[in-house]
Amino acid sequence: MDVRLIPPVFSRPPSQYDVKYFSDLVRALVSLVTYIRAVGEGRQTTIVLTNLASNDYGLEVGTIFQVNGVLRVSLPYAPYVKGFSATGSVGTVRVTT
């Protein structure tokens, strides 16, 4: 594992305000955000996804969403637009009996 991807450890705060402690805390929080957003492989045994979007409107490319219980991935070349519908017609039909 890359050493930069180890989550930071947060120490106990001092009883009085300390500039060094606050700077270290901000640095650790930046490190934590970097760790959380890091691109990399993942392997899970169980995963629970809750409150998934039902379309890809406003989602980042690669985000998982669901439509009628089917998981989909937001792709830039294959949008699943919210509220999309279409109708059409070709010619006329006459039925006589």
Secondary structure, DSSP 8 states (H G I E B T S, - for coil): --GGGS--------SS--HHHHHHHHHHHHHHHHHHH-------S-----S--SS-TT--TT-EEEETTEEEE-BTTB---TT-------S------
